[in-house]
Amino acid sequence: NKNFQIAIQESLYQFICPNSKSVCLENQTIVTEFYFSDFPQFEKDSLLSFIPLLFIYVFIIVGNFVIVLAVRLDTRLHNPMYSFISIFSFLEIWYTTVTIPKMLSNLISKEKTISFVGCLLQMYFFHSLGVTEGLVLTMIAIDRYVAICNPLRYAIIMTPQLCIQLSTGSCIVGFLMLLPEIVWISTLPFCGPNQIHQLFCDFEPVLRLVCTDTSMMLVEDVIHAISILSSVCIIMFSYVRIIIVILRIPSGESRQKAFSTCAAHVAIFFLFFGSVTLMYLRFSATFPPLLDKAIALLFAVLAPLFNPVIYSLRNKDMKDAIKKVLCSQKMFNFFGSQ
């Protein structure tokens, strides 16, 4: 309801500048929805983009769901590493669902708009899920570090209780970390242009539309940079130590299996954090609009597309489990019991 949204924004503006409400509202249009200006025009080239994107989205959902199902149904995969992988795959399903369905809708609809509240919610869930995924990838790296570098104490350290605590803590931190920033953005006055020059709602293109000073955003950028770089440093340290230990393994077969398992994790790590770094650790640097959208497409669509492929093809145990589950009666029994 636009009238309800306007009432909310007027209340927020009055809170921001109680003694000069006219400055905020006079001769300015209160923005109640945003327009995505970078999608193909309706019934021209939109279907050429719609069909591949729909195929990619379905593949991401099915691929990650199969991984979650395989880990749950195959007892050989009931260990911390595969539990973290299944959690990551589950998060990927929702991570892509936050943005891709709206992209698909914009490709085939005449009104390529999103409400003010809808835009805030999209930013919140997209980034909260992304932060949680980054933390889960860090947990996977730590798990592999303990398993390979300290195998005799692995069962004592990586207990089921600790895995649950780490997974729960990752979700809590991920969803609480972005909340203050979203609340702050919701209080800003949007009273000018409403065209978002990006494929979905994101901090930088949305904040360009604010008609007030947003220099405080630099503090948030520093916080994000510290959190991202902390995860990157922990993961890089873990895998450097892992590689050193693997190279000392005398058995060629054991060394190859360890490398194969870690190679999948490293590939996901570079895909995820590489695209995130390009997009969010550039501060005042600006990219050409086309490159900006290509990077956004990389971390929002292409990286999730390759995740199930990498985990199913590079990991022999996972590949065998998926084949076994898909070709057995267990899957049908699983759905029948729901």
N, C-alpha and C positions, 0 to 999 in steps of 0.2 A: 504494500500500500504506500503510494508516493507521499500522501499527506502525513502518514505516520512517520515516514523517514524524514520528511522536512521538519516535523515537530521535534524529532530526536536531535537533528543537526542544529536546529535553532537553540535548543537547550545547551548543546555542547558549545556552540559559539558564545552564548551568553556566559557560560562558565569560563571560557578562555578570556573574553574581554567584557566583563560585566559593566564597565563604565563607558564603553564605546561600541555598543551593539550595532549602531548605525554604520560604523566603519567597516564592520564585518559583513553586513547584509545590504547596505544601501547601494543601489545601482549594480548589484551583483546577483547572479543566478546561483542558487544553491544546487549543487550537483547531487542528484539522487541515483544516477546510474552512469556507468562508463561505457564507452563505445570502442570496440576493437577495430582499428582502422587498417590493419595489415593483412586481412583475409581476402581471398579472391571474391569477385562479385558473384552474386547469386545467379545460378544457371549459366555461368560462363565457364570458368576453369575450376570451379569448386569441386566437382565430382572427381576430377583427376587427382586431387589431393585427398578427398574423402575416402575413397576405396582403399588406397594403401595404408592410410592412417587407421582405418577401421580394422584392417587385417592385422596390423602391428599391435593394436590394443587387444584384440582377441587372443593373439599369440602370447602376449605378456600375461594376460589373466590365466589362460589355460596352462601355460608353461610353469608359472610360479605355483599355481594350485596343485599341479601334478607333483612338484617338488615337495610341497607341504604334505601331500597325501602319502608320498613314498616314504618320507621320514617317519610319519606317524604309523604306517602299517608294517614297515620292515623293521624287525627287532634288531637287525645288525646295525641299523643307523641310530639306535637309541643311545647316543653319547653326546657330550656337550657340543662338539663341533657341528654335528648335523642339526642339533636343536637350534643353535644360533643361525645356521643357514636357513632352516625352515621359518624362523622368525623374520629373517631378512626378506625372504620370498613373500611372506604374508604382508609385510610392510610395503613391498613393491606393488602389490595388487592395489592397495589403497592410495599409494603415492601417485600412481598413474591415473587412478580413477578421479582424483581431485581435479586434474587438468584436461586430460584427453577427451572425455565425453563433451566438455564445454567447447573444446576446439572443433570436434565433429559437428556439434550443433551450429557453431558459427559458420562452418563451411557450407551448410545447406539452408541456412535461414537468412531472411532479408534483414532482420534486426540483429546485429551482432553486438548485443549489449549484455551487461551484467549489472545487477543492482549494487549499490554502495555496500550494503551488508554482505551480499554474496561475494564481492571482491575481497573484503576483509577476511571472510571465512576461507576463501580459496588460498589467500596468502598464508593464513595461519596454519591450516592443515598441511599445505604443500611443504612449508619450511619446517614445521614440527616433525612431520614424518621423515623429511630429509635429514634433520639433525639426529633423530632416533636411529636411522639407518647408518649414519656415520659412526655412532656409538656402538652399534651392533658389530660393524666391521672391525672396530677397535677390539671388541671382546673376542672376535674370531682370531685376530692376530695374537692376542694374549694367550688364548687357549692353545694355539699351535706352538707358541713359544714354550709354554710349560710342557706340552706333550713331547716335543722334540729335544728341547734343551735340558729338561729335568724329568725324564720319563718315569723314574722310580717313584717320584712323589706326585705324579699326575693325578692318580685316583684320590689321593689325600687332599690335594689342593682344589681341583675342579670337581667339587661335590655337586650333586643335584641341587642342594639348597643354595649353594653359591651361584649356580647358573640361573636359578629363578630370581635371586636377588639382583644379579647383574642385568638380566633382561628387564625386570620391573623397574630398576633404577634408570636404565636407558630411556624407557618410555616416559617416566615421570620427568626426568631432566629435559628430554626433547620437547615435551608439550608445555612445560612451564617456562622454558628459556625464552620462547618467542612471545609469550603472553603480554609482558609489559610493552613491548614494541608495538604490537597490534593495538593495544588499548591506547597508547600514545597517538598512533596514526588516526584512530577513530575520533580523536578530539581535534584534529587539524581542520582548518576551514578549506573545503573544496568549493570554490565559487567561480572558477574560470573555465578553461577548456576541459572537456571530458573524454578526449581521445587518448587511449592507451596504445602506444606504439610498441606492442609486444604481443606474443601469442597467448599470454595469460596474465593474470594480475601478479605483479611482482613489485618489490619495494621500490626500486629505482624508477621505473616508468610511472608508477602511481604517485610518488613523491614529487615528480616534475610538475604535477597538476595542482599542487598545494599553493595557495596564495598567501604564504607567510614564510618566515625563515625556518629552514629545516637543517641548520648546521649541527643541531644536537644529534642528528643521524650519524655523524662521524663517530660519536662515542659507541653507538651500537655496532658500527662497522668494525671498530677496534675489538669489541667483545667477540663478535663473530670470528674475526681473524684469529684471535687467541685460541678460541675453541677448535677451529678447523686445524690450525697449525699444531695444536697439542695432540689431536688425534693422528695427524699425519706423522709427527715425530715418533709417537709411540708405535705406530704400525711399521714405519720404516726401520726403527731400531729392532723390533721383534723379528722382521723378516731378514735383516742383515745377519743377526745372530743365528737365525734358523739356517740360512744358506751356509754359513761358516761350519755349523755342526753337520749339516748334510754332506758337505764335501769331505768330511772326515769319516763317513760311514764306509767300511771296507766292502760290504756287499753291494754289487752293482744293481741288483734287482731292488733291494731295499732303498737305495739312493734314488733310483728312478721313480719308485712309488711315492716317496716323500716329495720329490720335485714336482711330480704330476699334481699332487694334492695342493701344494703351495702355489703352483703356477696359476691355478684357477682363482685363488684368493687374491694374488697379486694383480691379476688382470682386472678383476672387479674393483680392486682398490684404485688402480690408475684410471679406470673409466669413471668411477664415481668422483673421487677427489680431484682428478684432473679437470673435469668439466666444471666442478664447483669452484675451483681456484680461478679458472678463467673468468667465471661469471661474477664472483663475489669478492675476490681479493685484488681488485684493481683500483679501488678507492676513486680518485679523481680522473683516472684514465678513461677515455671514451673510445669505443669501437664504432666502425661504420654500422648503420642499421642492419644491413644484410648479415654481417658477421655476428652481430648481437643476437639475431634470431636463430642463426645456425648453432650458436653455442647453447642457447636456451633449448633448442630442439635436441641437442646432444644429451644434456643431462636430464631433460624431462621425458624424452621418448626413446632415443637410441640406446642410452646406457641401460635402462630397464629391459629393452628388447634383447640385448646380448647376455644379460645375467643368467636366465635359464639355459641358454645355449651353452655358455661356458661351464656352468656347473654340471650339466648333464653329459657333455662331451668330454670334458677334461678330467672328470672324476669317475674312475671305473666303478667304485662301489655305488655311487649315485646312479650311474647309467644302468648297472645291473638291477638295482632296486626298482627303478622306473619301469624297466622291461618286465620285471617279475610282477609288479603291481598291476600294470596295464593288461597283462595277459593272464591274470589269475582271477579267482572268484572273490578275493578279498575286497576289491574295490566295490563290487556290487553289494556285498554284505555290509560294507561301510555305509553306503547310501541307504540301504534297507533298514539299518538300525537307527537312522536319524529321525 
